[in-house]
């Protein structure tokens, strides 16, 4: 989670496609999501998910329509809905 947070701090400095690819496709979807899927439900799990969401730059979501998300976040969103 700390690595994801540090990588996403480069928003606005590194090209957005590269940053989303590294931060979301590689770190979140390959490593963090696997850990979250194996975490038992409860307050600890909710806290971990909240920390992940707090890392995302708000700017990425400004132009999205209501009820939609970034394609890289579909798996994470489905996990949150469960």
The 8 nearest C-alpha neighbors of each residue, nearest first, counted from 0:
[[1, 3, 2, 4, 51, 31, 50, 27],
 [0, 2, 4, 3, 5, 6, 54, 51],
 [1, 3, 5, 0, 4, 6, 26, 7],
 [4, 2, 0, 6, 1, 5, 22, 7],
 [3, 5, 1, 54, 7, 2, 6, 0],
 [6, 4, 2, 8, 3, 7, 1, 9],
 [5, 7, 3, 8, 4, 9, 2, 22],
 [8, 6, 9, 4, 5, 10, 3, 22],
 [7, 9, 5, 10, 6, 4, 56, 54],
 [8, 10, 7, 12, 6, 13, 11, 5],
 [11, 9, 8, 12, 7, 13, 15, 18],
 [10, 12, 13, 9, 14, 15, 8, 7],
 [13, 11, 9, 10, 14, 15, 8, 18],
 [12, 14, 9, 11, 10, 15, 18, 17],
 [13, 15, 17, 16, 18, 12, 11, 10],
 [14, 16, 18, 17, 19, 13, 10, 11],
 [17, 15, 19, 18, 14, 20, 13, 21],
 [18, 16, 20, 15, 14, 19, 21, 13],
 [17, 19, 15, 21, 20, 16, 22, 14],
 [20, 18, 22, 23, 16, 21, 17, 15],
 [21, 19, 24, 17, 18, 23, 22, 16],
 [20, 22, 25, 18, 19, 23, 24, 17],
 [23, 21, 19, 26, 20, 18, 3, 25],
 [22, 24, 27, 19, 20, 25, 26, 21],
 [25, 23, 20, 28, 21, 27, 71, 22],
 [24, 26, 21, 29, 23, 28, 27, 22],
 [27, 25, 22, 30, 29, 23, 28, 24],
 [26, 28, 31, 23, 32, 29, 30, 25],
 [27, 29, 24, 32, 25, 26, 30, 23],
 [30, 28, 25, 26, 27, 31, 32, 33],
 [31, 29, 26, 33, 32, 27, 28, 34],
 [30, 32, 27, 34, 33, 35, 26, 28],
 [31, 33, 35, 28, 34, 30, 27, 36],
 [34, 32, 36, 31, 35, 30, 37, 29],
 [33, 35, 31, 37, 32, 36, 38, 30],
 [34, 36, 32, 38, 37, 33, 31, 44],
 [35, 37, 33, 34, 38, 32, 78, 39],
 [38, 36, 34, 35, 39, 33, 32, 40],
 [37, 39, 35, 36, 44, 34, 40, 43],
 [38, 40, 37, 41, 44, 36, 43, 35],
 [41, 39, 44, 38, 42, 43, 45, 37],
 [42, 40, 44, 43, 39, 45, 38, 46],
 [41, 43, 45, 44, 46, 40, 47, 39],
 [44, 42, 46, 45, 41, 47, 40, 38],
 [43, 45, 47, 41, 42, 46, 40, 38],
 [46, 44, 42, 48, 47, 43, 49, 41],
 [45, 47, 49, 43, 44, 48, 42, 50],
 [48, 46, 44, 50, 49, 45, 43, 51],
 [49, 47, 51, 45, 50, 46, 44, 52],
 [50, 48, 46, 52, 51, 47, 45, 53],
 [51, 49, 53, 47, 48, 52, 46, 54],
 [50, 52, 48, 49, 53, 54, 47, 0],
 [53, 51, 49, 54, 50, 55, 48, 47],
 [52, 54, 50, 51, 55, 49, 56, 4],
 [55, 53, 4, 52, 51, 56, 50, 7],
 [54, 56, 53, 52, 57, 7, 51, 59],
 [55, 57, 58, 59, 54, 10, 7, 60],
 [58, 56, 59, 60, 55, 61, 54, 53],
 [57, 59, 56, 61, 60, 62, 55, 10],
 [60, 58, 57, 56, 61, 62, 55, 69],
 [61, 59, 58, 63, 57, 62, 68, 69],
 [60, 62, 58, 63, 59, 57, 64, 56],
 [61, 63, 60, 64, 59, 58, 65, 68],
 [64, 62, 60, 61, 67, 65, 68, 69],
 [63, 65, 67, 66, 62, 68, 61, 60],
 [64, 66, 67, 63, 68, 62, 60, 61],
 [65, 67, 64, 68, 63, 69, 76, 60],
 [68, 66, 65, 64, 63, 69, 70, 60],
 [69, 67, 70, 72, 63, 66, 73, 60],
 [68, 70, 72, 71, 73, 67, 60, 63],
 [69, 71, 72, 73, 68, 74, 67, 24],
 [72, 70, 69, 73, 23, 24, 74, 19],
 [73, 71, 75, 69, 70, 74, 76, 68],
 [72, 74, 76, 75, 70, 71, 77, 69],
 [75, 73, 77, 76, 72, 78, 28, 71],
 [74, 76, 78, 72, 77, 73, 79, 32],
 [77, 75, 79, 73, 78, 74, 72, 80],
 [76, 78, 80, 74, 79, 75, 73, 81],
 [77, 79, 75, 81, 76, 80, 74, 36],
 [80, 78, 76, 77, 81, 75, 48, 74],
 [81, 79, 77, 78, 76, 75, 74, 73],
 [80, 78, 79, 77, 76, 75, 40, 36]]
